[in-house]
Amino acid sequence: MKNLDYIIVGLGIAGIAFAETLLKHNKSFVVIDDNQKGATATSGGVLNPTVLKRFTAAWNATQFLDTALPFYKAIEVRLSKQIIQEYPVYRILNNIEEQNNWIVASDKKELSRFLSSEILKNENPSIKAPFGLGKVKEASKLNPLELIKSYRTYLKDNKKLISEVFDYNSLHISEEKLNYKNIEANTIVFAEGSGVIHNPLFPLSISPENDKVFVPNKGEYIIIKAADLKLDAILKGGMMLIPLGDDLYKVGASYGRDETDTNTTKKAQNTIVEKLDTMVDCSYEIVNQVAGVRPTVKDRKPLIGRLPQHNNVAFLNGLGTRGLSMAPLLSQLLFDFLEIQKPLPPEIDLKRFIK
């Protein structure tokens, strides 16, 4: 029997962030994951502290960003891989009203750090932006596939990874300890993303009248090859256009509420293409399409905490569309809650939905 402090289930960004937090605090653990591509692997990888549709700051943008950047730099050192880089984001401004709204927003206290007040003239003939561009400062681009692949290898090399589908029937919970096959642990943290809908422990913690607390949201991207685009920044218009190198770009994402499959669809492709064509004026070829399911919650806040009937069963979920930005700080908050009983902020504690 192997005795550990923690079992983590899932190796998307939530699982990676909590594993990294445990390493920092010298806790023993193992990660159980089936190596299926989830929302993290298919995400755009953009760390953007703003909501560019409305020219507002993302929720708790400053706190999340100030934790995330050093967090990912520390992972780069651990893995000896570059996984994140500062990368400009430009918002296409569609009319004079949006130009004025951008300038007003850039002067607000919560946004002045992130929005440049200057309206930039578009110099790229392949971009449709006659009213110019607004620049987001302190944005970054992360390579989610490289992060997952390299972190998985690191855990495997250090005997901290079990590659299998988690068997809920093999989990036995007692007041003091829990057992999973040949592992005894103090606490289990489920970081399964949208896969939590299959977790028999999860629905039991939510009252029946709140059965729509967890609202999976399917997102699809297309990958295009556009030799004439020559874009060296992330571009936000009707869609996000993200350079991948070698004239390849990731474009998306679509939104499919309550959709839980990861099959790509022609409908989503058409929606993305329609919006992309309002942004670019050059030929391109669609070379791939990917889909993932975002773990979102009805109030758009994370779902973190432990079951009232089991103090050693915890969840780190509901990170939605900004998981890459939020996961590092949320992991530390969950760790402090589990280890030193520091209360979670009420707006993220899963107790808010428990009757």
C-alpha positions as CSV (number, residue, x, y, z in Angstrom):
1,M,0.0,0.0,0.0
2,K,1.4,3.4,-1.1
3,N,0.7,6.2,1.4
4,L,0.3,9.7,-0.1
5,D,-0.9,13.1,0.9
6,Y,-3.0,13.6,-2.3
7,I,-4.6,11.9,-5.3
8,I,-5.4,14.2,-8.2
9,V,-7.8,13.1,-10.8
10,G,-7.3,14.8,-14.2
11,L,-4.4,16.5,-15.9
12,G,-5.8,19.5,-17.6
13,I,-4.8,22.9,-16.4
14,A,-6.6,22.5,-13.1
15,G,-4.8,19.2,-12.4
16,I,-1.4,20.6,-13.5
17,A,-1.8,23.7,-11.4
18,F,-2.7,21.8,-8.3
19,A,0.1,19.3,-8.9
20,E,2.6,22.2,-9.2
21,T,1.2,23.7,-6.0
22,L,1.8,20.4,-4.2
23,L,5.3,20.2,-5.5
24,K,6.0,23.7,-4.2
25,H,4.8,22.7,-0.7
26,N,6.6,19.3,-0.7
27,K,3.5,17.2,-0.6
28,S,3.4,13.6,-1.9
29,F,0.8,12.9,-4.6
30,V,-0.1,10.9,-7.7
31,V,-2.1,12.0,-10.7
32,I,-4.6,9.7,-12.4
33,D,-5.4,10.6,-15.9
34,D,-6.5,8.8,-19.1
35,N,-4.6,11.1,-21.5
36,Q,-7.7,12.1,-23.4
37,K,-7.6,15.6,-24.9
38,G,-9.8,18.0,-22.9
39,A,-10.6,21.7,-23.0
40,T,-7.0,22.7,-22.0
41,A,-5.4,20.8,-24.9
42,T,-7.8,22.3,-27.5
43,S,-7.8,25.9,-26.1
44,G,-6.3,28.9,-27.8
45,G,-3.7,29.3,-25.0
46,V,-4.3,33.1,-24.7
47,L,-3.9,34.8,-21.4
48,N,-5.9,38.0,-21.8
49,P,-6.8,40.1,-18.8
50,T,-9.6,41.9,-20.6
51,V,-13.1,41.2,-22.0
52,L,-12.6,42.6,-25.5
53,K,-16.2,42.3,-26.5
54,R,-17.2,44.9,-24.0
55,F,-13.9,46.7,-23.2
56,T,-13.9,45.6,-19.6
57,A,-11.4,43.9,-17.2
58,A,-11.9,40.2,-16.7
59,W,-13.0,39.1,-13.2
60,N,-10.1,39.5,-10.7
61,A,-7.8,40.1,-13.7
62,T,-5.0,41.6,-11.8
63,Q,-4.8,39.0,-9.0
64,F,-5.0,36.1,-11.5
65,L,-2.5,37.5,-13.9
66,D,0.1,38.5,-11.2
67,T,0.0,34.9,-10.0
68,A,-0.2,33.1,-13.4
69,L,2.9,34.7,-15.0
70,P,5.5,33.7,-12.4
71,F,3.7,30.4,-12.0
72,Y,4.2,29.4,-15.7
73,K,7.8,30.7,-15.6
74,A,8.5,28.4,-12.7
75,I,7.0,25.5,-14.7
76,E,9.3,26.4,-17.6
77,V,12.3,26.1,-15.3
78,R,11.0,22.7,-14.0
79,L,10.4,21.3,-17.5
80,S,13.2,23.1,-19.3
81,K,10.7,24.0,-22.0
82,Q,9.3,27.3,-23.2
83,I,5.6,27.2,-22.7
84,I,4.6,30.9,-22.4
85,Q,5.7,34.1,-24.0
86,E,4.4,37.7,-23.9
87,Y,2.4,38.2,-27.1
88,P,0.5,41.3,-28.3
89,V,-3.3,41.2,-28.7
90,Y,-5.0,43.7,-31.0
91,R,-8.7,44.3,-31.0
92,I,-10.2,45.4,-34.4
93,L,-12.2,48.6,-33.8
94,N,-15.3,48.5,-36.0
95,N,-16.4,52.2,-36.0
96,I,-15.8,55.6,-34.5
97,E,-18.0,54.8,-31.5
98,E,-15.7,51.8,-30.7
99,Q,-12.7,54.0,-31.0
100,N,-14.2,56.4,-28.5
101,N,-15.2,53.6,-26.1
102,W,-11.7,52.1,-26.3
103,I,-10.1,55.5,-25.3
104,V,-12.6,55.9,-22.4
105,A,-12.0,52.4,-21.2
106,S,-8.2,52.7,-21.3
107,D,-8.5,55.6,-18.9
108,K,-10.4,53.7,-16.2
109,K,-8.4,52.6,-13.1
110,E,-9.0,48.9,-13.6
111,L,-8.1,48.9,-17.3
112,S,-5.3,51.5,-17.7
113,R,-2.7,48.8,-16.9
114,F,-4.0,46.6,-19.7
115,L,-5.3,48.8,-22.5
116,S,-3.1,51.2,-24.5
117,S,-4.9,54.5,-25.1
118,E,-3.4,54.9,-28.6
119,I,-5.5,53.8,-31.5
120,L,-3.1,52.1,-33.9
121,K,-3.3,52.3,-37.7
122,N,-3.6,49.0,-39.4
123,E,-0.6,48.5,-41.7
124,N,-1.4,44.9,-42.7
125,P,-3.2,44.7,-46.1
126,S,-4.5,41.3,-45.2
127,I,-6.4,42.6,-42.2
128,K,-9.7,44.4,-42.4
129,A,-9.5,47.2,-39.8
130,P,-10.2,50.7,-41.4
131,F,-11.0,52.1,-38.0
132,G,-7.7,50.9,-36.5
133,L,-6.7,48.6,-33.7
134,G,-6.6,48.8,-29.9
135,K,-3.7,47.1,-28.2
136,V,-3.9,44.9,-25.0
137,K,-0.8,45.2,-22.8
138,E,0.5,42.3,-20.7
139,A,-1.2,39.6,-22.7
140,S,0.6,36.3,-23.2
141,K,0.3,33.1,-25.4
142,L,0.8,29.7,-23.8
143,N,1.4,26.4,-25.6
144,P,-1.2,24.2,-24.0
145,L,-0.3,21.0,-25.9
146,E,3.4,21.4,-25.0
147,L,2.5,22.1,-21.4
148,I,0.4,19.0,-21.0
149,K,2.8,16.8,-22.9
150,S,5.9,17.9,-21.0
151,Y,4.2,17.9,-17.6
152,R,2.9,14.5,-18.3
153,T,6.4,13.3,-19.1
154,Y,7.8,14.9,-15.9
155,L,5.2,13.2,-13.7
156,K,5.8,9.9,-15.4
157,D,9.5,10.1,-15.0
158,N,9.1,10.9,-11.3
159,K,6.6,8.1,-10.8
160,K,3.7,10.5,-10.0
161,L,1.4,9.5,-12.9
162,I,-1.0,6.6,-13.4
163,S,-2.3,6.5,-16.9
164,E,-5.8,5.0,-16.7
165,V,-9.5,5.9,-16.6
166,F,-10.4,6.6,-13.0
167,D,-12.5,3.8,-11.5
168,Y,-15.0,5.4,-9.1
169,N,-16.0,2.0,-7.8
170,S,-12.4,1.4,-6.5
171,L,-12.5,4.6,-4.3
172,H,-13.3,3.8,-0.7
173,I,-13.8,6.8,1.6
174,S,-13.5,6.7,5.4
175,E,-13.5,9.5,7.9
176,E,-9.7,9.6,8.3
177,K,-8.3,8.1,5.0
178,L,-9.4,7.1,1.6
179,N,-8.2,4.2,-0.5
180,Y,-7.9,3.8,-4.3
181,K,-6.7,0.3,-5.3
182,N,-3.2,0.1,-3.8
183,I,-3.0,3.8,-2.7
184,E,-3.9,5.3,0.6
185,A,-4.2,9.1,0.7
186,N,-5.4,11.9,3.0
187,T,-7.3,13.8,0.3
188,I,-8.5,13.4,-3.3
189,V,-8.9,16.4,-5.6
190,F,-11.1,15.9,-8.6
191,A,-9.8,18.2,-11.4
192,E,-11.7,16.5,-14.2
193,G,-13.1,19.5,-16.1
194,S,-16.3,18.7,-18.0
195,G,-15.7,15.0,-17.2
196,V,-17.0,15.7,-13.7
197,I,-20.5,15.1,-15.1
198,H,-19.6,11.4,-14.9
199,N,-18.4,11.6,-11.3
200,P,-21.0,9.9,-9.0
201,L,-19.8,12.0,-6.1
202,F,-20.4,15.3,-7.7
203,P,-24.1,15.4,-8.3
204,L,-24.8,14.2,-4.8
205,S,-23.3,17.4,-3.4
206,I,-25.6,19.7,-5.4
207,S,-29.3,20.2,-4.4
208,P,-31.9,18.9,-6.9
209,E,-33.3,22.4,-7.6
210,N,-29.8,23.4,-8.8
211,D,-29.3,20.6,-11.2
212,K,-28.2,23.1,-13.9
213,V,-25.3,24.5,-11.7
214,F,-22.7,22.9,-14.1
215,V,-23.3,23.9,-17.7
216,P,-20.8,22.3,-20.1
217,N,-19.9,24.5,-23.1
218,K,-18.4,23.1,-26.2
219,G,-15.9,25.1,-28.1
220,E,-14.5,24.5,-31.6
221,Y,-11.5,26.0,-33.4
222,I,-10.4,25.7,-37.0
223,I,-6.8,25.7,-38.0
224,I,-6.0,27.6,-41.2
225,K,-3.0,28.0,-43.4
226,A,-2.7,31.5,-44.8
227,A,0.7,32.3,-46.5
228,D,-0.2,36.0,-47.2
229,L,-1.6,36.9,-43.7
230,K,1.8,37.5,-42.1
231,L,0.3,38.2,-38.7
232,D,2.7,38.4,-35.7
233,A,0.1,39.2,-33.1
234,I,-3.1,37.7,-31.7
235,L,-6.1,39.4,-33.5
236,K,-9.5,39.8,-31.9
237,G,-12.6,40.5,-34.0
238,G,-15.6,38.3,-34.3
239,M,-13.2,35.5,-33.5
240,M,-9.7,35.2,-32.0
241,L,-7.0,34.7,-34.6
242,I,-3.9,33.1,-33.0
243,P,-0.6,32.6,-34.9
244,L,0.9,29.1,-34.5
245,G,3.9,29.6,-36.8
246,D,4.6,28.2,-40.3
247,D,1.7,30.3,-41.7
248,L,-0.7,28.4,-39.5
249,Y,-3.4,30.1,-37.4
250,K,-5.9,28.9,-34.8
251,V,-9.3,30.6,-35.2
252,G,-12.2,30.4,-32.8
253,A,-13.9,29.6,-30.7
254,S,-17.5,28.7,-31.1
255,Y,-19.9,28.2,-28.2
256,G,-22.2,25.2,-27.8
257,R,-24.1,25.4,-24.5
258,D,-24.9,22.0,-22.9
259,E,-23.0,20.1,-25.6
260,T,-20.7,17.5,-24.1
261,D,-19.3,15.6,-27.1
262,T,-16.0,16.5,-28.8
263,N,-17.0,15.8,-32.3
264,T,-16.3,18.7,-34.7
265,T,-19.2,20.1,-36.7
266,K,-19.8,21.8,-40.0
267,K,-22.1,24.3,-38.2
268,A,-19.4,25.5,-36.0
269,Q,-16.9,25.7,-38.9
270,N,-19.4,27.8,-40.9
271,T,-19.9,30.2,-37.9
272,I,-16.1,30.6,-37.5
273,V,-15.5,31.1,-41.2
274,E,-18.3,33.7,-41.5
275,K,-16.7,35.8,-38.7
276,L,-13.2,35.2,-39.9
277,D,-14.1,36.6,-43.3
278,T,-15.0,39.9,-41.7
279,M,-11.5,40.1,-40.3
280,V,-9.1,39.1,-43.1
281,D,-8.7,39.9,-46.7
282,C,-6.6,37.0,-48.0
283,S,-7.0,33.5,-49.2
284,Y,-6.6,30.6,-46.7
285,E,-7.1,26.9,-46.4
286,I,-8.8,25.0,-43.5
287,V,-6.3,22.3,-42.5
288,N,-7.9,21.0,-39.3
289,Q,-10.7,21.5,-36.8
290,V,-10.7,20.6,-33.0
291,A,-13.2,20.7,-30.3
292,G,-13.2,20.6,-26.5
293,V,-15.8,21.1,-23.7
294,R,-15.3,23.9,-21.3
295,P,-16.3,23.3,-17.6
296,T,-18.5,26.3,-17.0
297,V,-20.9,27.1,-14.1
298,K,-24.2,29.0,-14.3
299,D,-22.9,32.0,-12.4
300,R,-19.6,32.0,-14.4
301,K,-17.5,31.5,-11.3
302,P,-15.3,28.5,-10.4
303,L,-16.6,25.6,-8.4
304,I,-14.1,24.8,-5.7
305,G,-14.2,23.2,-2.2
306,R,-15.0,19.9,-0.6
307,L,-18.1,17.8,0.0
308,P,-19.8,18.5,3.4
309,Q,-20.1,14.8,4.0
310,H,-16.5,14.0,3.1
311,N,-13.8,16.4,4.3
312,N,-11.2,14.5,2.2
313,V,-13.0,14.8,-1.1
314,A,-12.4,18.1,-3.0
315,F,-13.1,19.6,-6.4
316,L,-11.2,22.1,-8.5
317,N,-13.5,22.8,-11.4
318,G,-15.7,25.3,-13.3
319,L,-12.7,27.3,-14.6
320,G,-14.6,28.0,-17.9
321,T,-13.0,30.0,-20.7
322,R,-10.2,31.6,-18.5
323,G,-8.8,28.5,-16.9
324,L,-5.2,29.1,-18.0
325,S,-5.3,32.5,-16.2
326,M,-7.2,31.4,-13.1
327,A,-5.9,27.9,-12.3
328,P,-2.6,29.0,-10.6
329,L,-4.3,31.2,-8.0
330,L,-7.3,29.0,-7.5
331,S,-5.0,26.0,-6.8
332,Q,-3.2,28.0,-4.0
333,L,-6.6,29.0,-2.6
334,L,-7.8,25.4,-2.5
335,F,-4.5,24.2,-1.0
336,D,-4.7,26.8,1.8
337,F,-8.3,25.8,2.4
338,L,-7.5,22.1,2.7
339,E,-4.2,22.4,4.6
340,I,-4.7,25.4,7.0
341,Q,-8.5,25.8,6.8
342,K,-8.2,29.3,5.3
343,P,-11.8,30.0,4.1
344,L,-12.4,30.1,0.4
345,P,-13.9,33.3,-1.1
346,P,-17.6,32.7,-1.0
347,E,-18.1,33.5,-4.7
348,I,-16.0,30.4,-5.7
349,D,-16.9,28.0,-2.9
350,L,-19.1,25.2,-4.1
351,K,-21.1,25.5,-0.9
352,R,-22.9,28.4,-2.5
353,F,-25.0,25.8,-4.4
354,I,-25.5,23.3,-1.6
355,K,-28.8,23.3,0.4
